Amino acid sequence: MDSTSTTDSVEKPPEQELRDELAESLIELGAARSARVIAAFRNVRRHLATPDADLVSTYGAEVATITKTDERGVQISSVSAPRVQAMQMEQADLAPGMSVLEIGSGGPNAALLSEVVGDTGHVVTVDIDSEVTDRASAFLKETGYRNVTVVTADAEGGVPDHAPFDRIVVTVQAADIPPAWLDQLKEGGRLVVPLRMRGMTRTVAFVRDGDRLVSDGFELCGFVPMQGVGENRVRLAVLHDVEGEQVALRLDGHPEPDTEALAKALSMPRSTRWSGVTLGGSESNEHLDLWLTTALDNLPLLAAMPGARSRGLVASVSPLGIPTLVDGGSFAYRTVRATDQEDRYELGAIGHGPRGQQLAERLVEEIQVWDREHRSDRARIEVYPAGAPDDRLPADGRRIERRHSRVSITWP
Ligand SMILES: C[S@@+](CC[C@H](N)C(=O)[O-])C[C@H]1O[C@@H](n2cnc3c(N)ncnc32)[C@H](O)[C@@H]1O
């Protein structure tokens, strides 16, 4: 481990200031809270993992350093942003002496985990891509983390040779929970995973309870997609495709849409409905959107390029996608407008197509239900094995069926 940075008596490396500033930003953002996580960020020389990247930006709290992009331009490997790494480490509730499996390598995150579990703990990091594991191994060797084992494999099967683990931290987007992850997690252990549920990804902290997983909080996040046996990408239904202005629906187990009719609807006049429900500028939609996907059956996400907004084709864009209620050849998506209160925005819906107005009203109704009944609630997410009978799952809420698991989202 990098002991040179832990005492004042030893000369500080030049980037120490950047690491200290990063630790302070993570504290301010509320991402790093425990002393060991904060200390880890002060110690790990993360810039050595990405020597081609700009030194200062590698210590930016929100900066993910992209290390690989596939032939279609999809980012498939990166060193995650420090804020996201800190958030997942806090979710994992790590302690010295623990055995941790990191799924998706890079180097810096394994080093951070190693700092927290200490010399009596052990970290195993697995990646499907040998280019990534070669780089991670070189970085961990150079920085002196000896309690980390680097494995090249498809993490669908976990890493049985080193199981069981106290914690499993997944750093790649997963649409399903393969049985090996549960089997290789100790009873009461925590699995932190960016789980995609009907297109919406949240990094969920799960606790193992027998053969099921029960959530203990989640956070909004974006991660590169899973490769290998568990690959399960969202599908795009393209409604408009002019360079820089693409508008599409992201489908994740949603019914096949009538793309032609929806494309026609997009070019028809819109109906706008407002809810009277407002959000502060720094409040995110993460809980509202999870409520909408729980309450409404056919709610894919609208993915539009900023150019589509500037041309007036759509009123809202977000890289995470915008919940969109679809029915036949009509749709309505969530939107916001400024209010006369500074930094407060009113939620509403914009409908297109023959039933656009009714769909906008329906979406607004659920926004109001969320505000009235669930604004201060948090969803409970549970994962059961695929073969679990219906009567084992909570009766209310939303069920998401995957190959290996049945995911349930319920609200108090
Ligand atoms: C965001 S990066 C990991 C970043 C790393 N945890 C860090 O910040 O230091 C995600 C990684 O997951 C890997 N990955 C994707 N699918 C995988 C699979 N099925 N098994 C193992 N690794 C996989 C990718 O190759 C990629 O390197």
Ligand as a Chemical Component Dictionary entry (heavy atoms), coordinates in Angstrom:
data_LIG
# 
_chem_comp.id                   LIG 
_chem_comp.type                 NON-POLYMER 
_chem_comp.pdbx_formal_charge   0 
_chem_comp.three_letter_code    LIG 
# 
loop_
_chem_comp_atom.comp_id 
_chem_comp_atom.atom_id 
_chem_comp_atom.alt_atom_id 
_chem_comp_atom.type_symbol 
_chem_comp_atom.charge 
_chem_comp_atom.model_Cartn_x 
_chem_comp_atom.model_Cartn_y 
_chem_comp_atom.model_Cartn_z 
_chem_comp_atom.pdbx_ordinal 
LIG C1  C1  C 0  -16.728 0.526   -15.103 1  
LIG S1  S1  S 1  -15.549 -0.679  -15.503 2  
LIG C2  C2  C 0  -14.874 -1.124  -13.933 3  
LIG C3  C3  C 0  -14.207 0.012   -13.206 4  
LIG C4  C4  C 0  -13.426 -0.380  -12.009 5  
LIG N1  N1  N 0  -14.253 -1.030  -11.022 6  
LIG C5  C5  C 0  -12.729 0.822   -11.403 7  
LIG O1  O1  O 0  -13.328 1.886   -11.282 8  
LIG O2  O2  O -1 -11.561 0.691   -11.020 9  
LIG C6  C6  C 0  -16.542 -2.092  -15.879 10 
LIG C7  C7  C 0  -15.772 -3.306  -16.310 11 
LIG O3  O3  O 0  -16.649 -4.413  -16.321 12 
LIG C8  C8  C 0  -16.125 -5.341  -17.224 13 
LIG N2  N2  N 0  -17.122 -6.365  -17.551 14 
LIG C9  C9  C 0  -18.174 -6.280  -18.398 15 
LIG N3  N3  N 0  -18.840 -7.442  -18.431 16 
LIG C10 C10 C 0  -18.198 -8.298  -17.596 17 
LIG C11 C11 C 0  -18.410 -9.642  -17.209 18 
LIG N4  N4  N 0  -19.407 -10.375 -17.686 19 
LIG N5  N5  N 0  -17.555 -10.195 -16.320 20 
LIG C12 C12 C 0  -16.507 -9.476  -15.827 21 
LIG N6  N6  N 0  -16.270 -8.199  -16.172 22 
LIG C13 C13 C 0  -17.099 -7.614  -17.035 23 
LIG C14 C14 C 0  -15.671 -4.481  -18.396 24 
LIG O4  O4  O 0  -14.675 -5.150  -19.161 25 
LIG C15 C15 C 0  -15.161 -3.223  -17.701 26 
LIG O5  O5  O 0  -13.767 -3.212  -17.606 27 
# 
loop_
_chem_comp_bond.comp_id 
_chem_comp_bond.atom_id_1 
_chem_comp_bond.atom_id_2 
_chem_comp_bond.value_order 
_chem_comp_bond.pdbx_ordinal 
LIG C1  S1  SING 1  
LIG S1  C2  SING 2  
LIG S1  C6  SING 3  
LIG C2  C3  SING 4  
LIG C3  C4  SING 5  
LIG C4  N1  SING 6  
LIG C4  C5  SING 7  
LIG C5  O1  DOUB 8  
LIG C5  O2  SING 9  
LIG C6  C7  SING 10 
LIG C7  O3  SING 11 
LIG C7  C15 SING 12 
LIG O3  C8  SING 13 
LIG C8  N2  SING 14 
LIG C8  C14 SING 15 
LIG N2  C9  SING 16 
LIG N2  C13 SING 17 
LIG C9  N3  DOUB 18 
LIG N3  C10 SING 19 
LIG C10 C11 SING 20 
LIG C10 C13 DOUB 21 
LIG C11 N4  SING 22 
LIG C11 N5  DOUB 23 
LIG N5  C12 SING 24 
LIG C12 N6  DOUB 25 
LIG N6  C13 SING 26 
LIG C14 O4  SING 27 
LIG C14 C15 SING 28 
LIG C15 O5  SING 29 
# 
